[in-house]
Amino acid sequence: MLNKAILQGRLVADPELRHTQSGTAVATFRIACDRDYKSKDPNAQNADFINIVAWRNTAEFISRYFTKGSMILIDGRIQTRDYTDNNGQRRYVTEVVADNVNFAGSKRESGGASASGYGQQNNYGGNAGGYGSYGGYNANNQAPAQPSYAAPAAYAPTGLGQAPANEFAELNDDDGELPF
């Protein structure tokens, strides 16, 4: 089974950050996603308004760096639940649970931060990168150690029919026929 939602939109209002009785952070907010097709009717709705919920560090990250009108990219899953309201009526809720979030606006909109946010310093005092369970938020608010990568060996062919330095061999099969 697959339950995956990837959304990009603008926050309709500032996110609401609350804490459960056990102290777990939860942020709820709504985003507006424009529809591809615009109706000619001026009273028609041309966007979908989607409820989002985020938990723990992702919730704190969203409430700290996103405000009304911010463009956000959300990777999560659709969740349905039901409850009984104060009047005894059964209510059903469909929402997206955000697993990963990232900046999706321009540098100007996000105060100079990178639009992709991945692995780059931002102006918010932390690392906006890291496409992971913290949605680009580093719990210690420190830049993670950068991995070191060795440069690949230069391609240096030693001659036809011989294996070059990077272990790829040139093929000498030019009989004019296609292989399929």
Disulfide bonds with the S-S distance in Angstrom:
none
